Amino acid sequence: MIPRLPLVVVGGGLSGLAAGVHLAAGGVPVLLFEQKPHPGGRAYSFPDATTGETIDNGQHVLIHGYAATMRLLETIGTKHLLATQPVPALVFHHPSRGFRTFRLPALPPPLHILAGVLGSDLFRLSDRFKLLRAGLSIRRSVGEGERRIADLTVAGWLALMGQSDETIRSFWEPLAVSIMNEHVGSASALLFVRALRTAFLEGRTNAALAIPTVGLSELYADPAREFILRRGGSVRCATRVVKLAASGERTTGVTLQDGSFIEACAVVLALPPAESRAVLPDGLTAGNFLAASAAIPFSSIVSTHLWFEREVMSHDVVGLIGRTTQWVFNRRKLAARGGEGGHVSATISAAHDVVGRTQEEIVALVMNDLRSAFGKNLPEPWHALVIREKKATFSATPTVEALRPDQKTPLENLFLAGDWTATGYPATIEGAVISGERCAALGSDFLRRAFNAS
Ligand SMILES: Cc1cc2nc3c(=O)[nH]c(=O)nc-3n(C[C@H](O)[C@H](O)[C@H](O)COP(=O)(O)OP(=O)(O)OC[C@H]3O[C@@H](n4cnc5c(N)ncnc54)[C@H](O)[C@@H]3O)c2cc1C
């Protein structure tokens, strides 16, 4: 079933690429437009001008339980480029108690949580049973349980679960800020609990970290583009879509920045919220379906790459408890193709108070945090690069769920993709890929119905 007109995908981030790949895999070649010179959206890599090393716009971490992302990587043939932990384990550095590990042994869930929590020296003995209580509540919080926590922040939910300040600081806050890109005081309990259920209760190894060993573009964007091309589709970069056209209940195509009009049998809009609203046809009353999305707030991420004359950390990944820098990644150990000396990347999520500072200030702050964990004698980096993503993700607060639109729209052949659409997930690669998969299914269904009717 190849339609006469192309199915157009607008936006070459992970959601648009996922839609394009799944449609192409199902026999529907797509025509994808991306405004930048390269696909990848908010997950891309580029060569650092000083070292020539390929670096990412921000360290991206997946977990093994991201089923849709794993399916996408299998389809485009790059799953083997992830380094996945054999058993889930997180290493933290506590300011007064030093390095501590939380590891889930190879037992079926929920026994692995039980053994992991009771056996971990990250938690005080008295806190371990309280943690298990929270685990039980995550297990039960489906259906009515979800409705009860829908208005709560993570901090509100943790208070209900009787969690101690120390466990919140040492465990919940580092976990929440990395999954939600918000601090516990603002992040949505509902989205957090859902993400934890997937990670910790739906499979023994779901929580295992899966870290790209190559740049993000080599992992996702380039192979996804090649897959689409091999299946007869087309990916046009440096091509901005300025308007969507509609007639009656249907979209008829898109206008490009150069003024040309591309007729389409259906369109997947895989753009951020403001850009999606901007391309909707003027006077489209159905356009109200995106009005609420104008209130979606955003959160920033600051990533700092530091190069040293020598290796400066022995672990792969360390969570820094009680510091501004939350996670530190040893790029020399994680990357398949390493260079000389040490290379560390440090992540500050929900970086509201940091994103406006200068590169020198941020490097000094990160170095201070690193020295507090890895020793006062840590040398100065010989090269540093700070990447500030001001609108890295939407801010996953409790009010945001009501503002996220469905992938289905009032126009029968227009579908919405993006990590900010209603996926049930926080703003993650998994959410973006799920939205793309859903749009591909909706697009195929529409074409099947249209063909059967004609
Ligand atoms: C620094 C950082 C770290 C992150 N870390 C993680 C992590 O560890 N784990 C995780 O799961 N997620 C992480 N994320 C989130 C993840 O990157 C995003 O959820 C995902 O990339 C979003 O993909 P998307 O397709 O929804 O949106 P986008 O990537 O924003 O894609 C939208 C695309 O549309 C294009 N576009 C816009 N307007 C037009 C137009 N008019 N015409 C044509 N094209 C247009 C844009 O250029 C862009 O390529 C991180 C994000 C950042 C920024």
The ligand as an SDF file (V2000), in Angstrom:
LIG
                    3D

 53 58  0  0  0  0  0  0  0  0999 V2000
   21.1420   18.0590   27.4290 C   0  0  0  0  0  0  0  0  0  0  0  0
   20.0490   17.0220   27.3410 C   0  0  0  0  0  0  0  0  0  0  0  0
   20.1880   15.8220   28.0360 C   0  0  0  0  0  0  0  0  0  0  0  0
   19.1790   14.8630   27.9770 C   0  0  0  0  0  0  0  0  0  0  0  0
   19.3570   13.6880   28.6340 N   0  0  0  0  0  0  0  0  0  0  0  0
   18.4570   12.6910   28.4600 C   0  0  0  0  0  0  0  0  0  0  0  0
   18.6930   11.4110   29.0310 C   0  0  0  0  0  0  0  0  0  0  0  0
   19.7090   11.1870   29.7010 O   0  0  0  0  0  0  0  0  0  0  0  0
   17.7750   10.4320   28.8340 N   0  0  0  0  0  0  0  0  0  0  0  0
   16.6420   10.6430   28.0910 C   0  0  0  0  0  0  0  0  0  0  0  0
   15.8560    9.7110   27.9180 O   0  0  0  0  0  0  0  0  0  0  0  0
   16.3780   11.8610   27.5370 N   0  0  0  0  0  0  0  0  0  0  0  0
   17.2550   12.8840   27.7070 C   0  0  0  0  0  0  0  0  0  0  0  0
   17.0240   14.1100   27.1320 N   0  0  0  0  0  0  0  0  0  0  0  0
   15.7320   14.3490   26.4470 C   0  0  0  0  0  0  0  0  0  0  0  0
   15.7450   13.8620   24.9910 C   0  0  0  0  0  0  0  0  0  0  0  0
   16.8580   14.3620   24.2980 O   0  0  0  0  0  0  0  0  0  0  0  0
   14.4770   14.3730   24.3260 C   0  0  0  0  0  0  0  0  0  0  0  0
   13.3720   13.8740   25.0440 O   0  0  0  0  0  0  0  0  0  0  0  0
   14.3220   13.9480   22.8580 C   0  0  0  0  0  0  0  0  0  0  0  0
   15.5070   14.1430   22.1470 O   0  0  0  0  0  0  0  0  0  0  0  0
   13.1880   14.7740   22.2550 C   0  0  0  0  0  0  0  0  0  0  0  0
   12.9620   14.4340   20.8950 O   0  0  0  0  0  0  0  0  0  0  0  0
   11.7570   15.1090   20.1050 P   0  0  0  0  0  0  0  0  0  0  0  0
   11.7260   14.5340   18.7430 O   0  0  0  0  0  0  0  0  0  0  0  0
   10.5270   15.0070   20.9350 O   0  0  0  0  0  0  0  0  0  0  0  0
   12.0620   16.6800   20.0270 O   0  0  0  0  0  0  0  0  0  0  0  0
   13.2550   17.4730   19.3270 P   0  0  0  0  0  0  0  0  0  0  0  0
   14.5230   16.7380   19.5120 O   0  0  0  0  0  0  0  0  0  0  0  0
   13.1890   18.8610   19.8590 O   0  0  0  0  0  0  0  0  0  0  0  0
   12.8880   17.4650   17.7680 O   0  0  0  0  0  0  0  0  0  0  0  0
   12.1860   18.4810   17.1040 C   0  0  0  0  0  0  0  0  0  0  0  0
   12.8700   18.7380   15.7580 C   0  0  0  0  0  0  0  0  0  0  0  0
   12.0670   19.6090   14.9800 O   0  0  0  0  0  0  0  0  0  0  0  0
   12.9270   20.4890   14.2780 C   0  0  0  0  0  0  0  0  0  0  0  0
   12.1210   21.6530   13.8600 N   0  0  0  0  0  0  0  0  0  0  0  0
   11.6350   22.6560   14.6580 C   0  0  0  0  0  0  0  0  0  0  0  0
   10.8780   23.5030   13.9220 N   0  0  0  0  0  0  0  0  0  0  0  0
   10.9050   23.0260   12.6440 C   0  0  0  0  0  0  0  0  0  0  0  0
   10.2820   23.4550   11.4360 C   0  0  0  0  0  0  0  0  0  0  0  0
    9.4860   24.5420   11.3940 N   0  0  0  0  0  0  0  0  0  0  0  0
   10.5050   22.7290   10.3000 N   0  0  0  0  0  0  0  0  0  0  0  0
   11.2880   21.6210   10.3330 C   0  0  0  0  0  0  0  0  0  0  0  0
   11.8860   21.1760   11.4540 N   0  0  0  0  0  0  0  0  0  0  0  0
   11.6930   21.8570   12.5900 C   0  0  0  0  0  0  0  0  0  0  0  0
   14.0060   20.8030   15.2960 C   0  0  0  0  0  0  0  0  0  0  0  0
   15.1600   21.3300   14.6790 O   0  0  0  0  0  0  0  0  0  0  0  0
   14.2260   19.4180   15.9140 C   0  0  0  0  0  0  0  0  0  0  0  0
   15.1920   18.6810   15.2060 O   0  0  0  0  0  0  0  0  0  0  0  0
   17.9960   15.1160   27.2140 C   0  0  0  0  0  0  0  0  0  0  0  0
   17.8530   16.3160   26.5130 C   0  0  0  0  0  0  0  0  0  0  0  0
   18.8620   17.2630   26.5700 C   0  0  0  0  0  0  0  0  0  0  0  0
   18.7080   18.5390   25.7960 C   0  0  0  0  0  0  0  0  0  0  0  0
  1  2  1  0
  2  3  1  0
  2 52  2  0
  3  4  2  0
  4  5  1  0
  4 50  1  0
  5  6  2  0
  6  7  1  0
  6 13  1  0
  7  8  2  0
  7  9  1  0
  9 10  1  0
 10 11  2  0
 10 12  1  0
 12 13  2  0
 13 14  1  0
 14 15  1  0
 14 50  1  0
 15 16  1  0
 16 17  1  0
 16 18  1  0
 18 19  1  0
 18 20  1  0
 20 21  1  0
 20 22  1  0
 22 23  1  0
 23 24  1  0
 24 25  2  0
 24 26  1  0
 24 27  1  0
 27 28  1  0
 28 29  2  0
 28 30  1  0
 28 31  1  0
 31 32  1  0
 32 33  1  0
 33 34  1  0
 33 48  1  0
 34 35  1  0
 35 36  1  0
 35 46  1  0
 36 37  1  0
 36 45  1  0
 37 38  2  0
 38 39  1  0
 39 40  1  0
 39 45  2  0
 40 41  1  0
 40 42  2  0
 42 43  1  0
 43 44  2  0
 44 45  1  0
 46 47  1  0
 46 48  1  0
 48 49  1  0
 50 51  2  0
 51 52  1  0
 52 53  1  0
M  END
$$$$
